[in-house]
């Protein structure tokens, strides 16, 4: 069975997780349970706080980079600006902490896994870029982070979804819906994606940029 592992970290954006989680879960139902959709963390099972005050999610397993399927990386939630010396947990601070944490060695391994596709939503691509995992790749992120993404050696593209083969990225926070629907269409067929669109009463929007190598 394929696994869709959502990698939680302190300060993650819950909508980056919940929206694509529900889309892939519904897709799995239409596919007869082909996808095991789960919340994971580098630290293993446990409660992980989001960047939205009072909202947490529980990781049920440890992040396994050897598993076939998908590794999904959310962005962070919090203020955009603030004094890091005053312990203000801005989005850049949260993403930097994640990029410097234990999860990134596992993420590197996931990129090396030929049976794995890494998927990011919003600032998730920035965290991977900060960790040096996306140099030379093509990706997108939230509009506020495009210039920073480009400065890390990434070919930054302003698109709703970017398909760079074994790496798919989405733009701002609501793009998680479009990213997950695109994954269903690309890998399981348009009939599955369309069935989930109808169930959610949502139609994908924006441009999908596709690498000539993907």
C-alpha positions as CSV (number, residue, x, y, z in Angstrom):
1,X,0.0,0.0,0.0
2,X,1.2,3.5,-0.8
3,X,1.5,5.9,2.1
4,X,0.8,9.7,2.1
5,X,2.8,11.0,5.0
6,X,2.1,14.5,6.2
7,X,5.2,15.7,8.1
8,X,4.2,17.9,11.1
9,X,6.6,20.3,12.9
10,X,6.1,22.9,15.6
11,X,4.4,25.9,14.1
12,X,3.0,24.2,11.0
13,X,0.0,25.7,9.2
14,X,-3.0,23.5,9.9
15,X,-4.8,24.4,6.6
16,X,-1.8,23.3,4.6
17,X,-2.3,19.8,6.2
18,X,-6.0,19.4,6.7
19,X,-7.1,20.4,3.1
20,X,-4.9,18.0,1.2
21,X,-5.3,15.4,3.9
22,X,-9.1,15.3,3.3
23,X,-8.6,15.3,-0.5
24,X,-6.2,12.4,-0.5
25,X,-8.4,10.5,2.1
26,X,-11.4,10.9,-0.1
27,X,-9.4,9.8,-3.1
28,X,-8.2,6.7,-1.3
29,X,-11.9,5.9,-0.6
30,X,-12.7,6.1,-4.3
31,X,-9.6,3.9,-5.0
32,X,-10.6,1.2,-2.5
33,X,-8.1,2.2,0.2
34,X,-5.1,2.4,-2.1
35,X,-3.6,5.3,0.0
36,X,-2.8,5.2,3.7
37,X,-3.1,8.9,4.6
38,X,-1.4,9.7,8.0
39,X,0.2,12.4,10.1
40,X,3.8,11.8,11.0
41,X,6.7,13.6,12.6
42,X,10.5,13.2,12.8
43,X,10.0,12.6,16.6
44,X,7.5,9.9,16.2
45,X,3.9,9.7,17.6
46,X,2.8,12.6,19.7
47,X,0.9,16.0,19.8
48,X,2.4,18.7,17.6
49,X,1.4,22.3,18.0
50,X,0.5,24.3,15.0
51,X,1.2,28.0,14.4
52,X,-2.4,28.8,15.1
53,X,-3.0,29.4,18.8
54,X,-4.8,26.5,20.5
55,X,-4.8,24.2,17.6
56,X,-2.8,21.0,17.6
57,X,-2.7,17.8,15.6
58,X,-1.4,14.3,16.7
59,X,1.2,12.5,14.7
60,X,0.4,8.8,14.8
61,X,3.7,7.5,13.4
62,X,7.3,8.3,12.8
63,X,8.3,9.8,9.4
64,X,9.5,6.9,7.2
65,X,11.4,8.1,4.2
66,X,11.7,4.6,2.8
67,X,8.0,4.1,2.4
68,X,6.6,4.2,-1.1
69,X,4.1,6.9,-1.8
70,X,4.1,10.6,-0.9
71,X,5.8,12.9,1.6
72,X,3.8,16.1,2.1
73,X,5.4,19.1,3.8
74,X,3.3,22.0,5.0
75,X,4.3,25.6,5.6
76,X,4.2,27.5,8.8
77,X,1.5,29.8,10.3
78,X,2.2,33.0,12.3
79,X,3.2,36.6,11.9
80,X,5.2,37.5,8.8
81,X,7.2,40.2,10.5
82,X,8.6,40.5,14.1
83,X,11.9,40.6,16.1
84,X,13.4,37.2,16.2
85,X,15.6,38.4,19.1
86,X,12.4,39.0,21.1
87,X,11.4,35.3,20.5
88,X,8.6,36.3,18.1
89,X,7.8,33.1,16.2
90,X,7.4,34.6,12.7
91,X,6.9,32.3,9.7
92,X,10.5,32.7,8.7
93,X,11.7,31.7,12.2
94,X,9.5,28.7,12.2
95,X,10.5,27.5,8.8
96,X,14.2,28.1,9.6
97,X,13.9,25.9,12.8
98,X,12.2,23.2,10.7
99,X,14.9,23.4,8.0
100,X,17.6,23.0,10.7
101,X,15.9,20.1,12.5
102,X,16.1,16.3,12.4
103,X,13.4,16.0,9.7
104,X,15.7,17.3,7.0
105,X,18.0,14.3,7.0
106,X,15.0,12.1,6.5
107,X,13.7,14.4,3.8
108,X,16.9,14.1,1.9
109,X,16.5,10.3,2.1
110,X,12.9,10.6,0.8
111,X,14.2,12.5,-2.2
112,X,16.6,9.7,-2.9
113,X,13.8,7.1,-2.7
114,X,12.7,6.3,-6.2
115,X,9.3,5.2,-5.0
116,X,8.6,8.5,-3.3
117,X,7.2,11.8,-4.4
118,X,7.7,14.9,-2.2
119,X,4.9,17.4,-2.2
120,X,4.9,20.8,-0.5
121,X,2.3,23.4,0.2
122,X,2.9,27.1,0.7
123,X,6.1,27.6,2.8
124,X,6.9,23.9,2.8
125,X,9.1,24.5,-0.3
126,X,10.9,27.3,1.4
127,X,11.8,25.1,4.4
128,X,13.3,22.5,2.0
129,X,15.1,25.1,0.1
130,X,16.6,26.6,3.3
131,X,17.9,23.1,4.0
132,X,19.6,23.0,0.7
133,X,17.4,20.2,-0.7
134,X,16.0,22.1,-3.8
135,X,19.0,23.6,-5.5
136,X,18.4,23.5,-9.2
137,X,14.8,22.3,-8.8
138,X,11.7,24.1,-10.0
139,X,9.1,25.1,-7.4
140,X,6.6,27.6,-6.2
141,X,5.5,28.9,-2.8
142,X,3.4,31.7,-1.3
143,X,3.8,34.9,-3.3
144,X,5.5,36.6,-0.3
145,X,8.3,34.0,-0.4
146,X,9.0,33.7,-4.2
147,X,12.0,36.0,-4.1
148,X,13.5,34.2,-1.2
149,X,12.9,30.8,-2.9
150,X,14.7,32.1,-6.0
151,X,17.6,33.4,-3.9
152,X,18.3,29.8,-2.6
153,X,19.1,28.5,-6.1
154,X,15.6,27.3,-6.9
155,X,14.0,28.0,-10.2
156,X,11.0,29.8,-8.6
157,X,7.8,29.9,-10.7
158,X,4.6,31.9,-10.0
159,X,2.1,29.1,-10.6
160,X,-0.7,27.5,-8.5
161,X,1.0,24.1,-8.8
162,X,4.4,23.1,-10.1
163,X,5.2,19.6,-11.2
164,X,8.9,18.9,-11.2
165,X,8.7,15.1,-11.5
166,X,9.3,13.5,-8.1
167,X,8.7,16.9,-6.5
168,X,5.4,18.8,-6.6
169,X,4.8,22.2,-5.0
170,X,1.9,24.5,-4.4
171,X,1.5,28.2,-3.9
172,X,-0.4,29.9,-1.0
173,X,-2.2,28.1,1.7
174,X,-5.4,27.2,-0.1
175,X,-3.4,25.6,-2.9
176,X,-3.2,22.5,-0.8
177,X,-6.6,21.5,-2.3
178,X,-5.3,22.0,-5.9
179,X,-2.0,20.2,-5.2
180,X,-3.8,17.1,-3.8
181,X,-6.3,17.0,-6.6
182,X,-3.5,17.3,-9.1
183,X,-1.7,14.4,-7.4
184,X,-4.9,12.3,-7.8
185,X,-5.3,13.2,-11.4
186,X,-1.6,12.7,-12.4
187,X,-1.1,9.4,-10.6
188,X,-4.6,7.8,-10.4
189,X,-6.5,9.3,-13.3
190,X,-8.9,12.2,-14.0
191,X,-11.9,10.2,-13.0
192,X,-10.6,10.0,-9.4
193,X,-9.8,13.7,-9.2
194,X,-13.2,14.6,-10.7
195,X,-15.0,12.4,-8.2
196,X,-13.4,14.2,-5.3
197,X,-14.0,17.6,-6.9
198,X,-17.7,16.8,-7.1
199,X,-17.8,15.5,-3.5
200,X,-16.1,18.6,-2.2
201,X,-18.0,21.0,-4.5
202,X,-14.7,22.5,-5.5
203,X,-13.1,23.1,-8.8
204,X,-9.3,23.5,-9.2
205,X,-8.0,26.9,-10.2
206,X,-4.9,28.5,-11.4
207,X,-2.1,27.3,-13.6
208,X,-0.2,24.0,-13.3
209,X,3.4,24.4,-14.5
210,X,4.9,21.1,-15.6
211,X,8.6,20.4,-16.1
212,X,9.6,19.0,-19.5
213,X,11.4,16.3,-17.4
214,X,8.3,15.2,-15.4
